[in-house]
Amino acid sequence: MTTTPQYVTEFGADALGNAARDHLWMHFTRHSGYYEGGHVPVIVRGEGPYIWDDRGKRYFDGLAGLFVVQIGHGRRELAQASARQAEELAFFPLWSYAHPRAIELAERLAGYAPGDLNRVFFTTGGGEAVESAWKLAKQYFKLTGKPTKHKVISRSVAYHGTPQGALSITGIPSAKIPFEPLVPGGRKVPNTNFYRAPLEFRQDEKAFGLWAADRIAEAIEFEGPDSVAAVFLEPVQNSGGCFPPPPGYLERVREICDQYDVLFVADETICAFGRIGDMFAMNRFGVTPDILTCAKGLTSGYAPLGAMIVSDRLFEPYKHGSNSFLHGYTWGGHPVAAAVALANLDIFEREGINEHVVANEGAFRRTLEKLSDLPIVGDIRGAGFFYGIELVKDKATRETFNDDECERLLRGFLSKALFDNGLYCRADDRGDPVVQLAPPLICGQAEFDEMEQILRATLTEAWSVL
């Protein structure tokens, strides 16, 4: 059943889209198509795992907004938490002061975090958290007598945010070139895409993981251990299409960081808060980093909030004398956002969201693996409720599409066709072409089947029009 919003009745079906075209600068968007007859998609409502556009059409939200809406759309409890907090204390900064919701949330996050990660620095998003982590790493080593340690190692094709520092850590050349020169000091190593592993490792995932981890040690040696401050990586890498860590990989990275006195930063902007089946994916993988960055699912998207969570060891120098971390954000730890996060975490615990993901992740994988019979599907990979489907020209040789073919396949056909067929997800070619899926964590078999059916029909058509 569809409903027509009042403003569409009054002003016409294209009213909002035309206003968006003329005045709104959308993020990561090619605007040219909207001046050549294309309609700006306008999403006006959400409920559970579904969203509706301004014409009343329903879509399945296969990306949880942007890896964000963990507990689904339309949760009144979170809206009410926001309103209550706004009435009590709408805003106060954390600049030398505190407020109750930030204190409560920091204590709660420290309880979820692995090891001795007990100190929480709030931001408004993941890129800011990554930026904060690099700044902290550089200053920490200055305060502890190693002032030349400032470089960071990160992985090829990885995405860590858009601020200048975070963008330097990002491993996607096309995302960086328009904004260069960036912050110096970012170095790249291979990622953990086992499907594209060197031929000698194609049959041994553990050996591949150890090889990839050892490239980090090699990079540290090449740059000089006295110049390297940190290694940044996502437990499951997003960009490129959901690369899980091979067995032993994270453990080996931890060993390397300890060996060279380099900080291990786990960027869990996407992986935290249930996406991999735990509040923090590093808990599930059994490895403790020195710093953990997070955002997105912390509030399930109902308010902007991020955090950098650090070990007691890294905070120690700031307990003494005049030392201060001269860094912060006006909106970091906003009272309303913190109140929403607390209510979101209450729902996680009350409804067993993490347990639900663990119980259903196998069914999600098996449902997506049904698509392996399609000639265009080369690999299906991921963890928890976070999966990528890599598309290929030839399954036997794993031949990928060239740039022109990717342009026609992803932007010329798939992105629009999937949406038109009722599935909002991501068709991406940062790396090899993939379709990414990260549905709300409340989904089960019925929703998995719905996604598979839309994907099957659309990918079959894509192969026929290539």
Backbone torsions as a table, in degrees:
resi	resn	phi	psi	omega
1	MET	NA	134.0	177.3
2	THR	-114.2	151.8	176.4
3	THR	-125.4	146.3	-180.0
4	THR	-99.2	115.7	179.2
5	PRO	-59.5	151.5	-175.7
6	GLN	-59.2	-41.2	-176.4
7	TYR	-68.0	-26.0	175.5
8	VAL	-70.2	-41.6	177.7
9	THR	-60.7	-40.7	-175.3
10	GLU	-78.5	-40.3	-170.1
11	PHE	-114.6	-5.9	-179.6
12	GLY	100.7	156.4	-172.0
13	ALA	-65.1	-25.9	-176.3
14	ASP	-97.7	5.8	-173.1
15	ALA	-59.2	-51.7	-178.2
16	LEU	-68.7	-42.0	179.6
17	GLY	-61.7	-40.6	178.6
18	ASN	-65.7	-40.3	178.2
19	ALA	-65.4	-38.8	176.7
20	ALA	-63.2	-44.3	179.9
21	ARG	-59.0	-39.5	-172.6
22	ASP	-86.8	-20.6	-171.9
23	HIS	-133.6	-22.4	-174.4
24	LEU	-96.5	128.1	175.9
25	TRP	-96.3	101.6	-175.9
26	MET	-80.4	151.0	-174.0
27	HIS	-80.2	143.0	177.4
28	PHE	48.1	45.6	-170.9
29	THR	-126.1	133.8	166.6
30	ARG	-83.2	110.7	-175.9
31	HIS	-83.2	-14.1	-172.4
32	SER	-58.4	-37.0	-177.1
33	GLY	-62.7	-26.7	-179.0
34	TYR	-78.2	-11.0	175.4
35	TYR	-101.4	4.7	-178.9
36	GLU	-122.4	31.7	175.7
37	GLY	101.1	-8.1	179.4
38	GLY	-78.0	147.4	179.8
39	HIS	-98.8	130.8	176.7
40	VAL	-69.2	120.1	176.8
41	PRO	-65.2	128.1	-178.7
42	VAL	-120.3	115.0	-178.5
43	ILE	-96.3	125.2	-171.3
44	VAL	-114.7	-15.0	-174.6
45	ARG	-157.3	152.7	175.2
46	GLY	-142.5	147.4	176.3
47	GLU	-152.7	123.1	-177.5
48	GLY	60.1	-129.2	179.3
49	PRO	-92.2	15.4	-174.9
50	TYR	-119.3	152.0	173.8
51	ILE	-129.0	158.3	179.5
52	TRP	-127.4	143.1	177.2
53	ASP	-94.0	-178.7	-174.3
54	ASP	-72.6	-4.8	176.4
55	ARG	-105.1	5.5	176.4
56	GLY	88.7	5.7	-179.3
57	LYS	-82.9	140.7	-179.2
58	ARG	-98.2	143.8	177.8
59	TYR	-133.1	150.2	171.5
60	PHE	-83.9	129.0	-179.3
61	ASP	-85.2	90.0	-176.7
62	GLY	-84.9	5.7	179.8
63	LEU	-127.4	9.3	-178.3
64	ALA	49.3	47.9	-176.3
65	GLY	77.5	-79.5	172.6
66	LEU	-152.2	63.2	-175.8
67	PHE	60.2	38.3	-167.1
68	VAL	-124.4	-50.8	-165.7
69	VAL	-81.3	72.2	-172.1
70	GLN	-60.0	-45.4	-173.6
71	ILE	-96.1	10.9	176.7
72	GLY	90.7	165.0	-178.7
73	HIS	-81.3	157.2	169.2
74	GLY	77.1	26.2	179.3
75	ARG	-80.8	104.4	-176.7
76	ARG	-61.7	-32.5	-178.6
77	GLU	-57.7	-36.7	179.6
78	LEU	-75.0	-37.6	175.6
79	ALA	-62.6	-39.4	179.6
80	GLN	-68.6	-38.1	176.6
81	ALA	-61.7	-39.9	177.9
82	SER	-62.4	-47.0	-178.0
83	ALA	-64.7	-42.6	179.6
84	ARG	-60.9	-43.5	-178.2
85	GLN	-68.5	-38.9	179.4
86	ALA	-61.8	-34.0	177.8
87	GLU	-72.1	-34.0	-176.7
88	GLU	-81.5	-52.1	177.8
89	LEU	-155.0	103.4	-174.7
90	ALA	-75.2	-34.6	-178.3
91	PHE	-158.1	141.1	162.6
92	PHE	-162.8	138.1	-176.3
93	PRO	-78.8	162.3	177.3
94	LEU	-96.5	22.6	-179.3
95	TRP	-83.9	90.7	-179.2
96	SER	73.3	3.9	176.9
97	TYR	-129.5	169.0	177.0
98	ALA	-136.7	164.0	171.5
99	HIS	-137.9	159.0	-169.6
100	PRO	-56.8	-43.1	-174.2
101	ARG	-67.2	-38.3	177.9
102	ALA	-65.7	-39.1	178.9
103	ILE	-63.8	-48.0	-179.1
104	GLU	-61.8	-42.8	-177.1
105	LEU	-70.1	-40.7	178.6
106	ALA	-60.5	-43.5	179.4
107	GLU	-63.3	-39.5	-178.3
108	ARG	-68.8	-42.5	178.9
109	LEU	-65.3	-38.8	177.0
110	ALA	-61.1	-34.2	177.7
111	GLY	-68.6	-31.2	178.5
112	TYR	-81.6	-30.0	-170.2
113	ALA	-70.5	153.2	-179.2
114	PRO	-72.6	156.7	171.9
115	GLY	54.5	-136.2	-177.4
116	ASP	-101.4	29.4	176.3
117	LEU	-77.5	89.7	-169.6
118	ASN	-116.8	-3.4	-176.4
119	ARG	-114.5	126.2	-172.6
120	VAL	-115.4	123.6	176.5
121	PHE	-111.4	117.5	-173.6
122	PHE	-88.6	143.1	175.2
123	THR	-129.1	-169.9	174.2
124	THR	-108.3	-3.2	179.4
125	GLY	-168.8	177.5	-175.4
126	GLY	-70.0	-40.5	179.0
127	GLY	-60.9	-40.2	177.4
128	GLU	-66.1	-36.3	178.3
129	ALA	-65.7	-41.2	177.3
130	VAL	-64.9	-44.8	177.7
131	GLU	-57.4	-43.4	179.6
132	SER	-62.8	-39.8	-177.5
133	ALA	-65.6	-40.5	178.7
134	TRP	-66.3	-43.1	178.8
135	LYS	-62.2	-41.4	179.0
136	LEU	-63.2	-44.5	-178.9
137	ALA	-58.4	-44.9	-179.3
138	LYS	-64.8	-44.8	-177.9
139	GLN	-70.6	-36.7	179.2
140	TYR	-56.8	-45.5	-178.7
141	PHE	-70.3	-31.4	173.8
142	LYS	-64.0	-41.3	-178.4
143	LEU	-71.8	-20.3	-177.2
144	THR	-108.9	20.2	170.9
145	GLY	85.4	17.0	178.2
146	LYS	-128.9	65.5	-169.5
147	PRO	-68.7	-14.9	-178.8
148	THR	-86.0	-7.3	-179.5
149	LYS	-81.3	108.4	-176.9
150	HIS	-144.7	-15.5	-175.7
151	LYS	-79.2	161.1	177.1
152	VAL	-130.2	143.3	174.5
153	ILE	-105.2	130.9	174.6
154	SER	-142.1	-178.7	-168.2
155	ARG	-106.6	152.4	177.6
156	SER	-57.8	135.4	176.5
157	VAL	72.3	-2.8	-179.4
158	ALA	-70.3	147.0	176.8
159	TYR	-114.7	127.1	-179.1
160	HIS	-127.0	9.2	175.3
161	GLY	124.8	174.8	-173.0
162	THR	-106.1	-17.4	174.2
163	PRO	-57.8	157.5	-171.8
164	GLN	-56.6	-41.0	178.5
165	GLY	-69.5	-49.0	179.6
166	ALA	-61.1	-34.8	179.1
167	LEU	-69.1	-31.1	175.5
168	SER	-67.0	-31.2	177.6
169	ILE	-77.0	-30.0	178.4
170	THR	-59.1	143.3	-176.2
171	GLY	-110.0	34.4	-179.2
172	ILE	-116.1	101.4	-174.5
173	PRO	-53.6	-42.8	-176.0
174	SER	-65.2	-25.1	178.3
175	ALA	-79.3	-17.7	-173.8
176	LYS	-102.6	-34.0	-172.7
177	ILE	-54.3	-42.1	-178.2
178	PRO	-64.5	-16.5	-172.1
179	PHE	-116.7	7.7	179.1
180	GLU	-73.5	152.4	5.5
181	PRO	-78.2	142.3	-180.0
182	LEU	-100.6	-172.5	177.5
183	VAL	-66.5	126.2	-178.8
184	PRO	-70.9	153.2	172.9
185	GLY	117.8	-3.0	179.9
186	GLY	-86.3	127.8	178.3
187	ARG	-125.3	146.8	-172.9
188	LYS	-116.6	146.2	177.6
189	VAL	-131.6	168.7	-179.4
190	PRO	-62.0	149.6	174.9
191	ASN	-90.4	-171.3	-174.9
192	THR	-109.8	39.7	175.7
193	ASN	-76.7	92.9	-176.3
194	PHE	-63.7	-30.4	178.9
195	TYR	-62.2	-30.1	-179.8
196	ARG	-108.5	22.9	-179.7
197	ALA	-64.3	153.6	172.0
198	PRO	-52.7	147.6	-172.2
199	LEU	-54.1	-35.9	-176.5
200	GLU	-68.3	-12.6	-178.9
201	PHE	-111.5	3.2	-172.8
202	ARG	-60.8	-23.0	-177.3
203	GLN	-105.8	4.9	-174.7
204	ASP	-141.8	92.6	-175.0
205	GLU	-64.7	-37.9	179.7
206	LYS	-65.0	-43.9	178.3
207	ALA	-62.4	-39.4	177.1
208	PHE	-62.2	-43.8	180.0
209	GLY	-61.2	-42.5	179.1
210	LEU	-67.4	-38.0	175.3
211	TRP	-60.6	-47.0	-179.2
212	ALA	-63.4	-42.5	179.1
213	ALA	-63.1	-40.6	-178.4
214	ASP	-67.0	-20.3	174.2
215	ARG	-67.2	-25.5	175.0
216	ILE	-67.2	-46.6	176.7
217	ALA	-59.5	-41.3	179.5
218	GLU	-61.7	-42.1	179.6
219	ALA	-66.5	-39.6	178.2
220	ILE	-62.9	-43.7	178.2
221	GLU	-62.9	-41.6	-179.1
222	PHE	-64.3	-44.5	-179.2
223	GLU	-74.9	-26.3	-175.2
224	GLY	101.5	116.1	-176.7
225	PRO	-54.9	-29.1	-179.8
226	ASP	-74.3	-4.5	179.5
227	SER	-109.3	-9.3	-173.8
228	VAL	-101.4	125.9	-177.8
229	ALA	-98.2	-36.9	-170.1
230	ALA	-155.7	155.1	168.2
231	VAL	-113.3	125.9	178.4
232	PHE	-109.0	128.1	172.3
233	LEU	-154.0	152.3	172.5
234	GLU	-87.4	139.3	176.2
235	PRO	-54.0	-46.3	169.6
236	VAL	-120.0	113.6	-174.7
237	GLN	-69.8	131.0	-177.7
238	ASN	-77.6	-66.5	-173.6
239	SER	-63.6	135.5	-173.5
240	GLY	99.8	-17.8	173.3
241	GLY	110.2	54.3	167.1
242	CYS	61.4	74.2	178.2
243	PHE	-95.7	109.5	176.3
244	PRO	-73.2	160.5	176.0
245	PRO	-77.4	129.0	175.8
246	PRO	-63.5	158.9	177.9
247	PRO	-54.6	130.0	177.7
248	GLY	85.6	-11.2	-175.0
249	TYR	-64.4	-53.9	-176.9
250	LEU	-64.6	-36.7	177.1
251	GLU	-62.1	-41.1	179.3
252	ARG	-68.0	-38.7	176.7
253	VAL	-61.1	-41.3	177.7
254	ARG	-60.3	-43.2	178.5
255	GLU	-61.7	-43.4	-178.6
256	ILE	-63.7	-44.4	-179.9
257	CYS	-62.4	-41.1	177.5
258	ASP	-64.3	-41.4	-177.9
259	GLN	-60.7	-40.3	-174.2
260	TYR	-103.2	9.0	-177.7
261	ASP	54.4	53.4	179.1
262	VAL	-118.7	138.9	-178.8
263	LEU	-77.9	138.8	177.5
264	PHE	-100.0	113.0	-180.0
265	VAL	-108.1	118.1	176.1
266	ALA	-95.1	112.9	177.8
267	ASP	-87.8	100.9	-178.5
268	GLU	-106.0	33.6	178.0
269	THR	-53.9	-38.5	178.1
270	ILE	-99.3	-40.1	-169.2
271	CYS	-73.7	-21.7	-175.6
272	ALA	-75.0	168.7	173.0
273	PHE	57.1	56.1	167.7
274	GLY	92.2	-15.7	-174.8
275	ARG	-59.6	-33.7	178.1
276	ILE	-109.4	8.2	174.2
277	GLY	97.6	16.6	175.7
278	ASP	-151.7	164.3	175.5
279	MET	-58.8	-36.9	175.0
280	PHE	-133.3	130.5	-177.6
281	ALA	-60.5	-31.7	-178.5
282	MET	-64.4	-26.3	172.2
283	ASN	-62.3	-43.8	-178.5
284	ARG	-67.6	-34.4	-179.9
285	PHE	-85.9	-8.0	172.1
286	GLY	74.1	26.8	-179.9
287	VAL	-128.0	136.1	-177.7
288	THR	-102.7	118.5	175.4
289	PRO	-82.7	178.1	174.5
290	ASP	-88.9	-32.0	179.2
291	ILE	-137.5	142.8	176.9
292	LEU	-129.8	128.0	176.9
293	THR	-109.4	143.6	-177.2
294	CYS	-153.4	167.6	179.3
295	ALA	-172.4	-133.8	172.0
296	LYS	36.6	-92.9	-173.6
297	GLY	-67.6	-8.0	178.7
298	LEU	-55.6	-36.0	176.6
299	THR	-116.1	6.7	-171.2
300	SER	54.4	25.8	175.6
301	GLY	83.5	1.5	-177.1
302	TYR	-79.7	-8.2	173.8
303	ALA	-163.7	150.0	-179.1
304	PRO	-79.3	126.3	-179.9
305	LEU	-162.6	138.5	174.1
306	GLY	-139.3	175.2	-178.8
307	ALA	-157.7	148.5	166.8
308	MET	-111.7	124.1	-178.5
309	ILE	-114.4	125.2	-171.3
310	VAL	-124.7	160.1	-179.6
311	SER	-74.0	156.8	177.3
312	ASP	-57.0	-35.9	-178.6
313	ARG	-59.6	-40.6	-177.4
314	LEU	-73.9	-25.2	178.8
315	PHE	-83.5	-18.0	-173.2
316	GLU	-51.5	-45.9	-178.7
317	PRO	-62.3	-22.7	-177.2
318	TYR	-84.0	-1.0	176.9
319	LYS	-84.4	-6.6	-167.1
320	HIS	-126.4	144.8	171.4
321	GLY	57.7	-139.1	-176.3
322	SER	-98.3	9.7	-178.7
323	ASN	-62.9	136.8	179.6
324	SER	-150.3	142.8	174.1
325	PHE	-87.6	95.8	-173.8
326	LEU	-79.9	73.1	-172.3
327	HIS	-158.3	143.3	178.4
328	GLY	175.3	175.1	-178.5
329	TYR	-136.6	138.9	179.9
330	THR	-52.3	-44.1	-172.2
331	TRP	-95.3	-0.4	-178.3
332	GLY	-61.9	125.9	-178.8
333	GLY	71.1	26.9	179.9
334	HIS	-48.7	133.4	-176.8
335	PRO	-54.0	-41.7	-178.5
336	VAL	-68.5	-43.9	178.9
337	ALA	-63.1	-40.2	179.6
338	ALA	-66.0	-38.4	177.5
339	ALA	-64.4	-40.1	177.6
340	VAL	-64.6	-42.1	179.1
341	ALA	-60.3	-43.7	179.2
342	LEU	-61.4	-42.6	178.3
343	ALA	-66.4	-37.8	177.0
344	ASN	-62.0	-45.2	179.7
345	LEU	-67.4	-31.9	173.6
346	ASP	-59.4	-43.8	179.2
347	ILE	-65.1	-42.0	176.9
348	PHE	-52.2	-47.5	-175.6
349	GLU	-74.8	-43.2	-176.8
350	ARG	-65.8	-39.1	-175.9
351	GLU	-97.2	-0.1	178.4
352	GLY	61.8	47.4	-175.7
353	ILE	-62.5	-46.0	179.7
354	ASN	-61.8	-42.7	179.1
355	GLU	-63.3	-35.9	178.0
356	HIS	-63.7	-42.0	178.9
357	VAL	-63.1	-46.2	-179.7
358	VAL	-61.3	-40.5	-178.5
359	ALA	-70.0	-25.9	-173.0
360	ASN	-112.6	-3.9	-177.1
361	GLU	-63.0	-34.8	178.2
362	GLY	-65.1	-40.4	178.1
363	ALA	-65.8	-38.1	177.9
364	PHE	-62.7	-47.4	178.9
365	ARG	-60.2	-48.3	-177.7
366	ARG	-61.7	-36.5	179.7
367	THR	-67.4	-44.1	178.0
368	LEU	-66.2	-34.6	-178.6
369	GLU	-67.0	-15.2	172.5
370	LYS	-59.9	-25.6	-178.5
371	LEU	-74.2	-6.8	-177.9
372	SER	-63.9	-16.8	178.8
373	ASP	-77.5	-8.9	-179.6
374	LEU	-80.4	139.4	-176.6
375	PRO	-65.6	-22.0	-177.1
376	ILE	-86.2	-12.6	-176.3
377	VAL	-93.0	115.3	-179.5
378	GLY	-95.3	-43.9	-175.5
379	ASP	-147.0	145.8	174.8
380	ILE	-127.0	119.1	-172.2
381	ARG	-145.8	158.3	177.3
382	GLY	151.5	-160.5	179.8
383	ALA	-159.9	155.8	179.4
384	GLY	57.4	-127.6	175.1
385	PHE	-109.9	50.0	-173.1
386	PHE	-145.8	101.0	-171.5
387	TYR	-135.3	149.5	173.7
388	GLY	-123.9	142.4	176.6
389	ILE	-115.8	110.0	-179.3
390	GLU	-84.6	133.3	-177.3
391	LEU	-100.6	139.3	-175.9
392	VAL	-135.7	159.8	173.6
393	LYS	-82.4	-31.6	-174.6
394	ASP	-142.9	113.4	-177.7
395	LYS	-66.0	-36.0	-175.7
396	ALA	-67.9	-41.9	-177.2
397	THR	-97.6	-8.3	-176.2
398	ARG	63.6	24.4	179.3
399	GLU	-64.1	132.2	-179.0
400	THR	-95.9	178.8	179.1
401	PHE	-89.4	145.9	176.0
402	ASN	-78.6	178.3	-173.4
403	ASP	-60.7	-44.0	-179.0
404	ASP	-65.7	-40.2	178.6
405	GLU	-65.9	-39.7	176.5
406	CYS	-61.5	-40.9	179.1
407	GLU	-59.8	-46.1	180.0
408	ARG	-69.7	-40.4	-175.5
409	LEU	-71.1	-52.1	-172.6
410	LEU	-82.1	-58.4	-176.4
411	ARG	-84.2	-30.2	-179.8
412	GLY	-78.3	-25.2	-176.8
413	PHE	-133.6	-61.5	-165.2
414	LEU	-62.1	-46.6	-176.0
415	SER	-56.0	-48.2	-179.4
416	LYS	-71.8	-40.9	-176.7
417	ALA	-65.3	-42.2	178.1
418	LEU	-61.4	-44.2	179.6
419	PHE	-65.3	-45.4	178.9
420	ASP	-60.7	-31.1	179.9
421	ASN	-84.9	2.2	172.0
422	GLY	100.7	13.7	179.5
423	LEU	-125.1	118.9	171.7
424	TYR	-92.1	117.7	176.3
425	CYS	-153.6	-162.8	-177.4
426	ARG	-123.0	126.8	169.0
427	ALA	-107.6	117.6	-163.2
428	ASP	-138.3	148.3	175.2
429	ASP	-132.2	37.4	168.6
430	ARG	-79.6	90.6	-164.6
431	GLY	105.4	-143.9	176.6
432	ASP	-82.7	155.7	-173.8
433	PRO	-66.0	131.9	-179.0
434	VAL	-140.6	159.1	164.5
435	VAL	-111.6	127.0	-177.9
436	GLN	-108.1	142.6	-178.6
437	LEU	-132.8	130.8	177.0
438	ALA	-151.4	74.6	-173.9
439	PRO	-71.2	164.9	172.1
440	PRO	-52.6	147.6	-172.5
441	LEU	-76.3	-1.5	177.7
442	ILE	-86.9	-3.0	-173.9
443	CYS	-75.1	157.3	177.1
444	GLY	-138.8	-158.6	-171.2
445	GLN	-59.7	-38.8	-178.9
446	ALA	-60.8	-41.7	-179.6
447	GLU	-72.9	-36.0	176.0
448	PHE	-60.5	-43.6	179.9
449	ASP	-62.9	-40.5	180.0
450	GLU	-61.4	-43.9	178.0
451	MET	-63.1	-45.5	-178.3
452	GLU	-60.9	-41.0	-178.5
453	GLN	-65.8	-42.2	178.3
454	ILE	-67.5	-42.6	178.6
455	LEU	-62.0	-43.2	-178.7
456	ARG	-60.2	-48.0	-178.4
457	ALA	-64.2	-42.5	-175.1
458	THR	-74.1	-41.6	179.1
459	LEU	-68.7	-33.1	175.7
460	THR	-63.5	-43.1	178.5
461	GLU	-66.9	-38.7	179.9
462	ALA	-59.6	-42.7	-179.9
463	TRP	-63.8	-35.4	-177.1
464	SER	-74.7	-22.9	-177.8
465	VAL	-99.8	-2.5	-179.3
466	LEU	-64.2	NA	NA
